[in-house]
């Protein structure tokens, strides 16, 4: 009797802890027509804008308040992904609003920023393709929850 009860409680807890990742339902978007030889998962009707700053190009993909990603493309300074990622970590950690790294992955990390008493989340994801380095992050304008940042991070992998 107790084994059955424990089994049912375990199943109920596993269903309750499962969160739907919004990014898993997004269609894949090829960004080659925007000059970026990459693809991401993004909402179907997301608005895509690009800017060219000479040495760096920027692509922003936005849909409402929950999905806002910026991708920066520049000439790679290294072909070593770990080295490029370490450069991003050093840059992020030097920001005065940086609080802590939440989670680290092979190609990126999610981190917390604290401005006064307001907590915000962001991420960096790095990809080196040929001679180009792509750095993904949340859009600069906006405040993001950890859940929405995780969904955006998952959409760029």
VMD Tcl script that draws the C-alpha trace (Angstrom):
set ca {
  {0.00 0.00 0.00}
  {2.77 2.44 0.95}
  {4.72 1.62 -2.22}
  {1.71 2.51 -4.36}
  {1.18 5.75 -2.43}
  {4.85 6.73 -2.73}
  {4.75 5.91 -6.45}
  {1.66 8.10 -7.00}
  {3.16 10.98 -5.03}
  {6.39 10.74 -7.07}
  {4.42 10.86 -10.33}
  {2.36 13.84 -9.14}
  {5.50 15.73 -8.12}
  {7.20 15.04 -11.44}
  {4.21 16.42 -13.35}
  {4.09 19.49 -11.14}
  {7.78 20.24 -11.59}
  {7.68 20.06 -15.40}
  {7.66 23.50 -16.97}
  {6.78 24.01 -20.58}
  {9.67 25.52 -22.48}
  {8.13 28.00 -24.91}
  {11.16 27.81 -27.19}
  {10.50 24.16 -28.02}
  {7.39 25.14 -29.99}
  {9.09 27.93 -31.98}
  {9.84 27.23 -35.64}
  {13.41 27.39 -36.87}
  {14.38 30.65 -38.60}
  {17.26 30.73 -41.05}
  {19.01 34.10 -40.69}
  {21.16 33.83 -43.83}
  {19.04 36.36 -45.75}
  {20.02 38.86 -43.03}
  {23.73 38.10 -43.53}
  {24.05 35.73 -40.57}
  {24.98 32.12 -41.44}
  {23.05 30.75 -38.45}
  {19.52 29.79 -37.47}
  {17.52 30.06 -34.26}
  {14.09 29.10 -33.01}
  {11.88 32.18 -32.77}
  {8.18 33.03 -32.72}
  {6.65 32.91 -36.20}
  {5.81 36.62 -36.35}
  {8.93 37.95 -34.60}
  {10.26 41.23 -35.98}
  {13.82 41.02 -37.27}
  {15.93 44.17 -37.63}
  {19.57 44.51 -38.59}
  {22.24 47.17 -38.22}
  {25.74 47.34 -39.65}
  {28.36 49.13 -37.56}
  {31.27 48.41 -39.89}
  {33.37 46.04 -37.81}
  {30.26 44.51 -36.21}
  {26.77 43.65 -37.37}
  {23.73 43.35 -35.13}
  {20.53 41.42 -35.58}
  {17.58 41.82 -33.21}
  {14.71 39.37 -33.11}
  {11.73 40.47 -31.03}
  {8.20 39.36 -30.27}
  {6.49 41.22 -27.43}
  {8.08 41.60 -24.01}
  {9.05 37.94 -23.49}
  {11.22 37.32 -26.57}
  {13.96 39.81 -27.41}
  {17.32 38.55 -28.63}
  {20.28 40.43 -30.02}
  {23.00 38.71 -32.00}
  {26.30 40.42 -32.70}
  {28.51 39.19 -35.54}
  {32.15 40.20 -35.88}
  {35.43 38.76 -37.12}
  {36.51 36.01 -34.75}
  {39.57 36.89 -32.70}
  {40.07 33.21 -31.94}
  {38.86 29.89 -33.30}
  {38.89 28.51 -29.75}
  {35.31 28.58 -28.45}
  {36.35 28.27 -24.78}
  {38.63 31.28 -25.16}
  {35.87 33.34 -26.82}
  {33.42 32.33 -24.09}
  {35.91 33.25 -21.37}
  {36.23 36.70 -22.96}
  {32.46 37.14 -22.69}
  {32.47 36.01 -19.05}
  {35.21 38.49 -18.20}
  {33.31 41.29 -19.94}
  {30.00 40.45 -18.20}
  {31.60 40.07 -14.77}
  {33.24 43.49 -15.09}
  {29.84 45.19 -15.35}
  {28.90 46.94 -12.12}
  {25.41 45.43 -12.17}
  {26.64 41.84 -12.50}
  {25.50 39.77 -9.51}
  {26.24 36.10 -10.20}
  {26.38 33.35 -12.80}
  {23.25 31.19 -12.52}
  {24.25 28.36 -14.85}
  {27.13 27.59 -17.22}
  {27.07 25.57 -20.42}
  {29.64 24.58 -23.06}
  {28.71 27.53 -25.32}
  {27.33 30.05 -22.86}
  {25.94 31.02 -19.48}
  {22.93 32.59 -17.78}
  {23.56 35.29 -15.21}
  {21.85 37.63 -12.79}
  {22.11 41.41 -12.73}
  {21.10 43.53 -9.78}
  {20.33 47.22 -10.16}
  {19.49 48.64 -6.75}
  {16.99 46.05 -5.48}
  {15.75 45.00 -8.92}
  {16.93 41.60 -10.14}
  {17.13 40.96 -13.87}
  {18.50 38.06 -15.90}
  {20.55 37.83 -19.08}
  {22.60 35.31 -21.02}
  {25.51 35.00 -23.40}
  {25.82 32.29 -26.01}
  {28.87 32.19 -28.27}
  {29.25 30.48 -31.61}
  {32.26 30.57 -33.93}
  {31.43 29.83 -37.57}
  {34.29 30.09 -40.04}
  {35.91 33.51 -39.56}
  {32.91 34.92 -37.69}
  {32.04 35.05 -34.02}
  {28.38 35.30 -33.02}
  {27.45 36.53 -29.55}
  {23.82 36.10 -28.52}
  {22.20 37.93 -25.59}
  {18.89 39.35 -24.45}
  {17.79 42.64 -25.96}
  {19.27 45.62 -24.17}
  {15.92 47.26 -23.57}
  {13.75 45.28 -21.20}
  {13.63 43.37 -17.97}
  {13.63 39.58 -18.12}
  {12.72 36.81 -15.70}
  {14.94 33.79 -15.28}
  {12.28 31.66 -17.00}
  {12.09 33.91 -20.09}
  {15.90 34.06 -20.31}
  {16.12 30.26 -20.14}
  {13.55 30.01 -22.96}
  {15.51 32.50 -25.08}
  {18.78 30.70 -24.34}
  {17.24 27.39 -25.38}
  {15.95 28.95 -28.62}
  {19.43 29.95 -29.81}
  {21.14 26.58 -29.28}
}
mol new
graphics top color blue
foreach p $ca { graphics top sphere $p radius 0.5 }
foreach p [lrange $ca 0 end-1] q [lrange $ca 1 end] { graphics top cylinder $p $q radius 0.2 }
display resetview
